[in-house]
Amino acid sequence: MPSSSSAVARPVSPPLALVKVGKVAQLVRQASKFGLEGVPDPTAVKADMDKVRAYLRQAIDTVHAKESPERLRERGIEVLLGTASFITNTRLRIDMLDGTQDPQMIDAEHVLLCTGARPRIPDFVKASDAPFLTYERIFELEELPEHLIVVGGGPLGCEMAQACCFRRLGSQVTIMARSILPREDVDASDALRAVFDDEGIALISEKACALRKGQNGQGIEVEGDSRTSVAGSHVLFAVGSILGARLFESVSKTKPPPSEALFPRVPILDRLNLSNAGIDYEEDKGITVNEYLHTNIPHIYGAGDCIGGHQYTHYAGWQAVTAIRNMALPLHSKGFPSLIPNCTFTDPEVASVGLGERDFLAQHPHGLILKRKMQEVDRAICENDGDHGFIKLLVNKHFHLLGATVVGPRAGELLGELTVCMHNDIKVTDLAKVMHAYPSFAFELQAMAADLALEHVYDGFKGKLAERFKKV
């Protein structure tokens, strides 16, 4: 299968490597908590950006090697690094990136469009002459920002502000956003807000509406919709826009994202010449597909960020595999799963799947909410890593799991087991029957399940005995 996307040549996401850098810096500052001495001045930890970038490059190169053009070619996949555009709905032109070759023409029986997205830039920023950063450009900085203003309180903004490096590596950081993680459980948002307060990350609860250069042309200044202004040395925009449910209206059995869902990226469509192929699309919302990921042209499919909706790497990959399977097999699979796990890689991590507490109570007023603070989890206690975290399970009266939120170390890893339970309709109480290694974080899932089973099975047993003796 030919590939004409430049994404193969562009390594994805140095943020997770920076998460580790930030955690190490934070641990050094907390050395005395673990009884360690000999660190001259833990509070003076700063980043040498040249060395940090070298570490990032090494991590990126190692990850990229697994999916490099050379490795793909070894598997028999033809790889063309260039920009694709439609000539007709069956013919594409590939303009090669290196410029040393003539454009190539490809006739395709099937086409999968998975072109990704670019940062969303608000109109008021485009109209300003003040410099600004996006998640694509911020890792090119040669010096650590003195005062970074992050506009946007979603997953990307939170990761950039804290875990990706800037506050923990010595920058002053201010977030301007109406709320933190607005799509997550309220308890999760509050927990992360408390962590940010502890670490000195300021929050201005307003929507940014103006950007201008600072006094005497030095630095920048961002103004909120309530006229609060904040001055800094750099500004990073990680904002989204409210997407309608256009895509999901064609998918009758798929719940659309909430109206406040924020997506900080815009589908990349401008060079594809989709009109030449007759493909339906909207510039700001993406390519129109049905529930099986078909466009209006039957042999052309779309997946990932370029069709709008949830913008997660794992979601795009899942859709791409589904689309390819639908190309090859007569029985088609739906491309919009009801369960979409997600994780924000702050410290602590914030991970969730299924219903949040508000929707759960509205739909299941007699359901059960199981919550365990990380301060009660043995592993978190041993690692001094549970101040604001928790595990929350939302269970119906039949003990089926309908939603879960985890805030804490390795939250994303814990979410996998919970997602498997939901996907396979496994009762929460069944987790009590499966031995988990102690003292892993996952052991706490078994413990919570055992508590639930003991409480309700015992109550039910007592009730039946009482009724029987009453009749006697």
TAZI-V600655 format. One record per residue. N is the residue number from 1. RES is the residue in one letter. PHI is phi as a letter, one per 20 degrees, with the letter a starting at -180 (999 if undefined). OMEGA is omega in radians with two decimals (999 if undefined). NEAR is the number of other ideal C-beta (glycine too) atoms within 10 Angstrom. Layout:
BEGIN
N_RES_PHI_OMEGA_NEAR / N_RES_PHI_OMEGA_NEAR
END
This chain:
BEGIN
1_M_999_-3.13_13 / 2_P_f_3.05_14 / 3_S_c_-3.13_19 / 4_S_c_-3.10_23 / 5_S_e_3.08_20 / 6_S_f_3.13_16 / 7_A_f_3.13_15 / 8_V_f_-3.07_17 / 9_A_e_-3.06_14 / 10_R_d_-3.13_12 / 11_P_g_-3.06_18 / 12_V_d_2.82_13 / 13_S_l_2.90_15 / 14_P_f_-3.09_22 / 15_P_g_-3.06_19 / 16_L_f_3.05_15 / 17_A_f_3.12_20 / 18_L_f_3.05_26 / 19_V_g_-3.14_20 / 20_K_f_3.11_13 / 21_V_g_-3.14_21 / 22_G_f_3.14_22 / 23_K_f_3.12_15 / 24_V_f_3.12_13 / 25_A_f_-3.14_20 / 26_Q_f_3.12_18 / 27_L_f_3.10_15 / 28_V_f_3.14_15 / 29_R_f_-3.07_17 / 30_Q_e_-3.06_13 / 31_A_g_-3.08_13 / 32_S_f_3.12_10 / 33_K_f_-3.10_9 / 34_F_d_3.09_9 / 35_G_m_-3.12_6 / 36_L_e_3.13_12 / 37_E_c_3.09_6 / 38_G_n_3.05_5 / 39_V_e_-3.00_14 / 40_P_g_-3.13_5 / 41_D_b_-3.08_7 / 42_P_g_-3.09_15 / 43_T_f_-3.09_8 / 44_A_e_-3.13_10 / 45_V_f_3.12_16 / 46_K_c_-3.12_10 / 47_A_d_2.92_20 / 48_D_e_-2.97_10 / 49_M_f_3.08_16 / 50_D_f_-3.13_9 / 51_K_f_3.10_10 / 52_V_f_3.13_20 / 53_R_f_3.10_16 / 54_A_f_3.09_11 / 55_Y_f_3.12_14 / 56_L_f_-3.12_20 / 57_R_f_3.13_14 / 58_Q_f_-3.14_11 / 59_A_f_-3.13_17 / 60_I_f_-3.13_17 / 61_D_f_-3.13_11 / 62_T_f_3.12_11 / 63_V_f_-3.07_16 / 64_H_f_-3.10_15 / 65_A_f_-3.11_11 / 66_K_f_-3.12_8 / 67_E_c_3.14_13 / 68_S_f_3.07_16 / 69_P_g_-3.14_15 / 70_E_f_-3.14_9 / 71_R_f_3.12_13 / 72_L_f_3.12_16 / 73_R_f_3.09_11 / 74_E_f_3.13_9 / 75_R_e_3.10_7 / 76_G_n_3.14_7 / 77_I_e_3.08_13 / 78_E_f_-3.10_12 / 79_V_c_3.06_19 / 80_L_d_-3.13_21 / 81_L_e_-3.09_17 / 82_G_a_-3.14_21 / 83_T_d_-3.09_17 / 84_A_e_3.04_23 / 85_S_b_-3.11_18 / 86_F_f_2.94_22 / 87_I_e_2.95_14 / 88_T_c_-3.14_10 / 89_N_f_3.06_18 / 90_T_c_-3.11_16 / 91_R_c_3.11_13 / 92_L_c_3.04_23 / 93_R_d_3.12_17 / 94_I_d_3.03_20 / 95_D_e_-3.00_16 / 96_M_f_-3.07_15 / 97_L_f_-3.05_13 / 98_D_f_3.08_8 / 99_G_m_-3.08_7 / 100_T_e_-3.11_6 / 101_Q_d_3.05_12 / 102_D_f_3.07_7 / 103_P_g_3.13_11 / 104_Q_d_3.10_15 / 105_M_d_3.13_10 / 106_I_c_3.01_16 / 107_D_e_-2.99_9 / 108_A_d_3.05_17 / 109_E_f_3.05_7 / 110_H_c_3.10_15 / 111_V_c_3.01_23 / 112_L_d_3.10_21 / 113_L_e_-3.13_29 / 114_C_b_-2.95_19 / 115_T_e_3.08_26 / 116_G_m_-3.06_18 / 117_A_b_3.12_19 / 118_R_d_-3.14_14 / 119_P_g_3.09_18 / 120_R_e_-3.13_19 / 121_I_d_3.14_13 / 122_P_f_-3.12_19 / 123_D_g_-3.10_7 / 124_F_f_3.07_13 / 125_V_f_3.10_19 / 126_K_f_-3.10_9 / 127_A_e_-3.10_9 / 128_S_e_3.05_16 / 129_D_e_3.13_8 / 130_A_f_3.12_16 / 131_P_f_3.11_12 / 132_F_b_-3.12_21 / 133_L_d_2.96_22 / 134_T_c_-3.14_18 / 135_Y_f_3.11_21 / 136_E_f_-3.01_10 / 137_R_d_-2.99_12 / 138_I_f_-3.13_23 / 139_F_f_3.07_21 / 140_E_e_-3.10_8 / 141_L_g_3.12_16 / 142_E_e_3.11_7 / 143_E_c_3.11_10 / 144_L_f_3.12_18 / 145_P_f_3.07_21 / 146_E_f_3.10_12 / 147_H_b_-3.13_18 / 148_L_e_3.02_25 / 149_I_d_3.12_29 / 150_V_d_3.11_31 / 151_V_e_-3.09_24 / 152_G_p_-3.10_26 / 153_G_d_3.09_28 / 154_G_e_-3.11_23 / 155_P_g_-3.09_22 / 156_L_f_3.13_26 / 157_G_f_-3.13_26 / 158_C_f_3.12_28 / 159_E_f_-3.13_24 / 160_M_f_-3.07_27 / 161_A_f_-3.02_31 / 162_Q_d_-2.92_25 / 163_A_f_-3.07_25 / 164_C_f_2.88_27 / 165_C_q_-2.72_31 / 166_F_f_3.09_26 / 167_R_f_-3.05_25 / 168_R_f_3.10_27 / 169_L_e_2.98_21 / 170_G_o_3.13_16 / 171_S_f_2.87_20 / 172_Q_f_-3.06_16 / 173_V_c_3.03_23 / 174_T_c_3.04_20 / 175_I_d_3.00_27 / 176_M_d_-3.12_27 / 177_A_a_-3.14_25 / 178_R_f_3.13_16 / 179_S_b_3.10_15 / 180_I_d_3.13_27 / 181_L_l_-3.04_24 / 182_P_f_-3.12_16 / 183_R_e_-3.10_19 / 184_E_e_3.02_23 / 185_D_g_-3.09_25 / 186_V_g_3.12_14 / 187_D_f_3.13_16 / 188_A_f_3.11_27 / 189_S_f_3.13_19 / 190_D_f_-3.13_15 / 191_A_f_-3.14_24 / 192_L_f_3.08_26 / 193_R_f_3.12_19 / 194_A_f_3.09_13 / 195_V_f_3.13_21 / 196_F_f_3.09_21 / 197_D_f_-3.13_12 / 198_D_f_-3.07_10 / 199_E_e_3.08_15 / 200_G_n_3.05_9 / 201_I_e_-3.10_24 / 202_A_e_3.10_16 / 203_L_c_3.01_19 / 204_I_d_-3.00_19 / 205_S_e_3.11_14 / 206_E_b_3.04_18 / 207_K_e_3.14_16 / 208_A_f_-3.12_24 / 209_C_c_-3.14_14 / 210_A_b_3.09_17 / 211_L_c_3.11_23 / 212_R_b_3.07_14 / 213_K_f_3.13_14 / 214_G_f_-3.14_13 / 215_Q_f_-3.12_8 / 216_N_l_3.10_6 / 217_G_m_-3.11_8 / 218_Q_e_3.09_9 / 219_G_m_-3.12_19 / 220_I_c_3.09_21 / 221_E_b_3.14_17 / 222_V_d_-3.13_27 / 223_E_d_3.11_17 / 224_G_e_-3.08_19 / 225_D_f_3.01_12 / 226_S_d_3.04_10 / 227_R_m_3.02_9 / 228_T_f_3.14_13 / 229_S_d_3.07_13 / 230_V_c_3.14_20 / 231_A_d_3.13_16 / 232_G_b_3.12_21 / 233_S_e_-3.12_17 / 234_H_b_3.06_21 / 235_V_c_3.10_26 / 236_L_d_3.10_27 / 237_F_e_3.10_24 / 238_A_c_-3.03_27 / 239_V_d_3.11_24 / 240_G_c_3.04_21 / 241_S_c_-3.14_14 / 242_I_f_3.13_11 / 243_L_e_3.07_20 / 244_G_f_-3.11_15 / 245_A_e_-3.11_17 / 246_R_g_-3.12_13 / 247_L_g_-2.99_23 / 248_F_e_3.09_18 / 249_E_f_3.11_10 / 250_S_e_-3.13_13 / 251_V_d_-2.89_18 / 252_S_g_-3.07_7 / 253_K_d_3.13_9 / 254_T_d_-3.13_18 / 255_K_f_3.12_12 / 256_P_f_3.10_16 / 257_P_f_3.14_20 / 258_P_f_-3.06_13 / 259_S_f_3.14_9 / 260_E_e_-3.10_11 / 261_A_f_-3.08_19 / 262_L_d_3.13_24 / 263_F_c_-3.01_23 / 264_P_e_-3.12_20 / 265_R_c_-3.14_19 / 266_V_d_-3.14_21 / 267_P_g_3.10_25 / 268_I_e_-3.08_18 / 269_L_c_-2.86_20 / 270_D_f_-3.09_12 / 271_R_e_-3.05_11 / 272_L_f_-3.06_20 / 273_N_l_-3.07_15 / 274_L_f_-3.13_20 / 275_S_f_3.09_10 / 276_N_f_3.13_15 / 277_A_e_-3.13_21 / 278_G_m_-3.08_13 / 279_I_e_3.10_22 / 280_D_f_3.13_12 / 281_Y_a_2.98_22 / 282_E_c_-3.02_14 / 283_E_g_-3.01_9 / 284_D_e_-3.03_13 / 285_K_d_3.05_19 / 286_G_o_-3.12_26 / 287_I_f_3.14_26 / 288_T_e_3.10_18 / 289_V_c_3.05_29 / 290_N_e_-3.04_17 / 291_E_f_3.11_16 / 292_Y_d_3.10_15 / 293_L_m_3.02_28 / 294_H_f_2.89_19 / 295_T_e_3.08_23 / 296_N_f_3.01_14 / 297_I_e_-2.89_16 / 298_P_g_-3.07_9 / 299_H_e_3.14_13 / 300_I_d_-3.07_24 / 301_Y_d_3.06_27 / 302_G_c_3.14_29 / 303_A_b_3.02_24 / 304_G_n_-3.02_29 / 305_D_g_-3.05_25 / 306_C_f_3.07_22 / 307_I_d_-3.13_26 / 308_G_n_3.13_27 / 309_G_n_-3.04_26 / 310_H_f_-3.05_17 / 311_Q_d_3.07_23 / 312_Y_c_3.13_16 / 313_T_g_-3.11_12 / 314_H_f_3.12_12 / 315_Y_f_3.11_20 / 316_A_f_3.12_20 / 317_G_f_3.13_13 / 318_W_f_3.13_17 / 319_Q_f_-3.13_25 / 320_A_f_3.11_19 / 321_V_f_3.12_13 / 322_T_f_-3.14_20 / 323_A_f_3.14_27 / 324_I_f_3.08_16 / 325_R_f_3.12_14 / 326_N_f_3.06_20 / 327_M_f_-2.94_17 / 328_A_e_-3.00_8 / 329_L_d_-3.12_9 / 330_P_f_3.12_5 / 331_L_e_-3.03_6 / 332_H_e_3.09_16 / 333_S_d_3.13_14 / 334_K_f_-3.03_15 / 335_G_e_-3.11_27 / 336_F_c_-3.10_25 / 337_P_f_3.11_15 / 338_S_f_3.13_11 / 339_L_d_3.14_12 / 340_I_c_3.12_17 / 341_P_f_3.08_20 / 342_N_b_-3.13_18 / 343_C_b_3.02_21 / 344_T_e_-2.98_25 / 345_F_e_2.93_21 / 346_T_e_3.07_24 / 347_D_c_0.21_19 / 348_P_f_3.04_26 / 349_E_f_3.08_22 / 350_V_c_-3.06_28 / 351_A_c_-3.13_27 / 352_S_b_3.06_25 / 353_V_b_3.11_22 / 354_G_m_-3.07_20 / 355_L_f_2.90_22 / 356_G_e_-3.03_20 / 357_E_f_-3.09_18 / 358_R_f_3.13_10 / 359_D_f_3.14_16 / 360_F_f_-3.12_21 / 361_L_f_3.11_14 / 362_A_f_-3.11_9 / 363_Q_e_-3.08_12 / 364_H_c_-3.06_17 / 365_P_f_3.14_7 / 366_H_d_3.13_7 / 367_G_f_-3.09_18 / 368_L_d_3.05_16 / 369_I_d_3.11_13 / 370_L_d_-3.11_16 / 371_K_c_3.11_13 / 372_R_c_3.11_19 / 373_K_f_3.10_15 / 374_M_f_3.08_25 / 375_Q_f_3.11_14 / 376_E_d_-3.10_13 / 377_V_e_-3.03_24 / 378_D_g_-3.11_15 / 379_R_f_3.13_19 / 380_A_f_3.11_22 / 381_I_f_-3.13_13 / 382_C_f_-3.10_10 / 383_E_e_-3.13_14 / 384_N_l_-2.95_10 / 385_D_c_-3.08_18 / 386_G_c_-3.00_22 / 387_D_g_-3.02_15 / 388_H_d_-3.02_20 / 389_G_e_3.10_25 / 390_F_a_2.98_22 / 391_I_d_-3.14_25 / 392_K_c_3.11_21 / 393_L_d_-3.14_24 / 394_L_d_-2.92_26 / 395_V_c_3.10_23 / 396_N_e_-3.03_16 / 397_K_f_3.09_10 / 398_H_e_3.09_10 / 399_F_m_3.04_16 / 400_H_e_-3.11_16 / 401_L_e_-3.13_23 / 402_L_d_3.12_18 / 403_G_a_3.13_23 / 404_A_b_3.03_29 / 405_T_c_3.12_27 / 406_V_c_3.04_31 / 407_V_c_-3.12_29 / 408_G_q_3.10_28 / 409_P_f_3.08_21 / 410_R_l_3.14_18 / 411_A_g_-3.14_26 / 412_G_f_3.12_16 / 413_E_f_3.11_15 / 414_L_f_-3.07_22 / 415_L_f_-3.12_20 / 416_G_g_-3.14_14 / 417_E_f_-3.13_16 / 418_L_f_3.11_27 / 419_T_f_3.09_18 / 420_V_f_3.10_11 / 421_C_g_-3.12_21 / 422_M_f_-3.10_20 / 423_H_f_-3.09_13 / 424_N_e_3.09_8 / 425_D_l_3.11_9 / 426_I_e_3.12_17 / 427_K_f_3.10_18 / 428_V_g_-3.12_26 / 429_T_f_3.11_19 / 430_D_f_3.09_13 / 431_L_f_3.13_23 / 432_A_f_-3.10_20 / 433_K_e_-3.07_11 / 434_V_d_-3.12_12 / 435_M_f_3.07_8 / 436_H_d_-3.13_17 / 437_A_f_3.08_8 / 438_Y_d_0.10_12 / 439_P_d_3.08_15 / 440_S_f_3.05_16 / 441_F_f_-3.13_24 / 442_A_f_3.11_20 / 443_F_g_-3.11_16 / 444_E_f_3.06_23 / 445_L_f_3.07_24 / 446_Q_f_-3.13_19 / 447_A_f_3.13_19 / 448_M_f_3.11_20 / 449_A_f_3.12_25 / 450_A_f_3.10_14 / 451_D_g_-3.14_14 / 452_L_f_-3.12_20 / 453_A_f_-3.13_18 / 454_L_f_-3.09_12 / 455_E_f_-3.01_11 / 456_H_e_3.09_14 / 457_V_f_-3.13_12 / 458_Y_f_3.12_10 / 459_D_f_3.14_10 / 460_G_f_-3.14_10 / 461_F_f_3.12_10 / 462_K_f_-3.11_10 / 463_G_f_-3.13_10 / 464_K_f_3.11_10 / 465_L_f_-3.13_10 / 466_A_f_3.14_9 / 467_E_f_-3.11_9 / 468_R_f_3.14_9 / 469_F_f_3.14_8 / 470_K_f_-3.14_7 / 471_K_f_3.13_5 / 472_V_f_999_4
END
